[in-house]
Amino acid sequence: MSSGDSHTHDTEESAPAGLDGATSASEVAGEESVAEGREWWEDPRLPWKGKPSRTDLWCWGAISLIGIYGLVTLPLRPIILGLNPYALAAVNGSSIAMVDIGAGLRLGGEPHWWFGLLLATLSVMKFDWIFWWAGRLWGHGMIEVIAGRSRWAARTAHHAERLARRFGSVALFLVWFIPFVPSAIIYAFVGNARMSLKKFLLIDFLGALGNRTIYFYLGYRIGEPAKDVVDLIGKYSWYISIALIVGIFASSALRGRRSTPARR
């Protein structure tokens, strides 16, 4: 969903590796609704039916904050990696941090590798329950919001929903190992199907643990060459972070320029 810098279903990056642009979508919906003489919450592109409750607004706000968290931490990740891979594992469950820790164990270090693996597992799944909650609140309305972002989103959402319908709770585990499938769809689907939060968190944890273990084992098998690559990333972390910041601002400016004519 799902959602580390690895899994398409990482909810920070699918928020939205889940619901990309939730905040901007709300703003556009609000502006167009006001222009048409409607309340902002009456826009059909929003997931609820009728006036949203306080719970609805809290959940929608949480989804928006996931995207903001991802944007804020994105340029910081190379710097954090250069300082300490365990810190990066705690921030976003980074697959690169897992490779680094695995390679370190192969070279005779990292006595606390298990702690790094646990940190990364918990971190990479930390926002997933919010999409479970959204599915429980809004049912298929949440899936429609995610699918409505683009043609690509609609196609991948269709495949994700088919996976969830066919395999049920097993899909919650499988989505951690299937690329290009938005995990947020799976999370919303099982939430709508009334899966308990306890069961959701248990299956999600096992999937996340398996996913992070793959990257950890990859680093262990590669050993020193993997460590050298990660060290190189850390060496140029400031330059990478600056490039990411420039990219974020350029992308935001481009999206703003494209949406301006449509609002007039």
N, C-alpha and C positions, 0 to 999 in steps of 0.2 A: 501499500500500500503502500518500509512498510521500511515508516516509514520509516541513517548512514548514507554515505555517498555511493552506495552500491546498489541498493535494491530499488528498482523502479517504483516499488511500492513503499519506499521510505516516505512517510507522511509529511515530513518537513518539505520534501521536494515535489511531492505529488499533491501538495495542498494548494501538498499538496501532491510528492509522490506520492494525489488525492483531490485537491481543489485549488488549482492555480488561479491566483487573481481574485480570491473571494472578496477582498476589500474593494478593489476597483469595480468588480461586478455589482456590488451593493451600491456604490456611488452612482454608476451609470443608471442602474434601475431606479434609484431615488430621483435622479434628475429627470428621467423620462416620465416617471409617474407624476411628478409635480407638474411638468409641462402639459400632461394630459388631464390634469385636475383630479388625480387619484392620490391616495396615500401611498407612500413609498413601499409599504409592505404588501400592497395589492399587486405588485408586479408578478406576472405569471412565471418569471424565470427564477423566483425565489422558492425555496423548498416547501414552505408551509402553505396551508390552506386557511384563509381567514386571517384575522389579526394575531400576530405572534404573541405568545406569552413571555413572561420574563425568562422562563427556562429556554424557550426557543432562541431568545436574544443572547443568552449566555452561551449557548452551544454555537451559534453563528459567530459570535465574537471570538470564541476559542479557536474555531477553524481559521478565522482571519489572522489570529495571532500566530498560528503555526507557520503561515507563509511569511509573516514578518520575522519570526525567529530564524527561519531558513535564510532569508536575505541578509540579516544582520550577522549571522555566524559564518556565512559562506566565505567572505574575504578573510576571516580570522583563522580559518582552518589550517592553512599552510603554516602560519605563525605558531599556532598551538602545537602542531605536529613537530615543528622544529624544537619546541621547548620540551615537550613530554608527550609520547604517544598515548600514555594512560589518560592524560587530560583530554586529548582529542577523542579517545574512546568514550569518555564520560559525556562529552558535549554532543556528539552525534553518532556514536557507534561506528566510527569510520572504518571502512574496509582496509584502507592504507595503514591505519594504526594497527589493525589486526595482523596484517602482513609483516609489519615492522616488529611487533612483539613475537610473532612466530619465528621470524628469522633470528631474533635475538636469543630465543631459547635454543635454536640449533647451534648457535655459536658459543653456547655455554653460559649465557646470562639469563635474565628474566626469571628469577625464582618465583615471582608473583604473577606469572602469566595467566593463571586461572582467574585472578582478580580482574585483570584487564579484559578477559573474555566475558566475565560476568557484567562488568561495567558496560561494555559495548552492546551486549544482548539487551540489557535493560534500557539503554539509551536509544537504540534503534527502534524500539517498540513503544517508546514513552508516550507518543501522541495517538497511537492506534485506537485506543478506547474512545477517543472523541468521535471518530467516524462510526464506531459501533453505537454510540449514544445518538448520533445524528440519524442513523438508520432506525433506531428505536423510536425516535421522535417523529420523523417525517416519512418513514417508509421509502417507497419508490421515488418520492419527490427528491430525496438527496441524490439518488442515482441519476435522475434526469438532469440535475444541476451539473454534476460532474461530466456527464456525457454531452452536455450542450456547449462545452467550451470550444470544440472544433470538430471537423470530420474525423480526424485521427482519434480524438477523445471518444467520439461516438462509437467508432469501430472497436477500440480497445475495451470500452465499457461493455459493449455487447458480448465480447469474448469472456470478460470477467464475470458477467452475470450468468452466462451459460455455464461457466465452470462452477459457480456457486450453486446453481440450481441442480446440476448433475451430481456433484460430490458433497454438497452440504458442508458440514463442519470440517471435513477432510480438506476442502478447498482452502480453508483458513491456514492450514499447514503448507499445502502445496504452493500457494502463491508466493511464498518466500524463495522458491526455487525456479519460478517460471518468469523469464524476462518479458518486459513490455506489457505486463498485465497490471492495471492499476489496483493496488490492494485496497484502496479506500472503498471501491465498489463491493469487494468481498466483505469488508468490515460492516458497511452499511446494510448489506443484504442479510448477514447473520443477525445483526441487531434487529432488523425488521422481522426476522423469523423468530424473535424472542429468545435467542440464545442467552443464557445467563452470563453476567459479566465474569463470574468466577471461571466458567468453562472457557469463555473467550480468552481471558488472560492466560490461562494454562496452555491452551493450544498455540496461542500467539507466541508465548515465551519459548515453547519447544521449537517452533519454526524459526524464530529469531536466533536461538542458540545454534541450531543446525546451520543456518546461513552464515553466521559469524565464524563458526568453527571451520567452514570451508576455506575462508580467507586466512585464518590463523594457520591451518595446515598447509596451505599454499606457501605462505612465508617460511614455514618450517622446512618444507621440502626444497625450496629454492636456496635458502640460506644466505650466504654472504652477498651474492649479486642483488638480491631483494633489499638487503640492508643498505647497500651502496646507493640504490635508486632512491630509497626513502631519505637517506642522508643528503642526497643531491637536492631533493625537493625542499628539505629543511634549510639547506644552504641558501637557496634562492627564494625563500618563503616571502620575504618582503616584496620582491618584484612580482611574484605570483599574486599576492594579495592586492597590490596596486592595480594589476591588470584586471582582476576580478571586479574591483570597485568601479573602474572605468567601464567595464562591460555592463555592469548593473545599471549605471546611470545612462549609458548609451541606449540600452534596451528600453528603459523606462521612457526616455525622451522619444524614441521611435514609436512606441505604443501610443504615447500621448498625441503625437503628430497624426497618427493614423486614425485615432478616435475622434479628433477635433472636428473634421468635416461631417462626421456622422451625427454629431450632436447639434449641428446648426440647422 
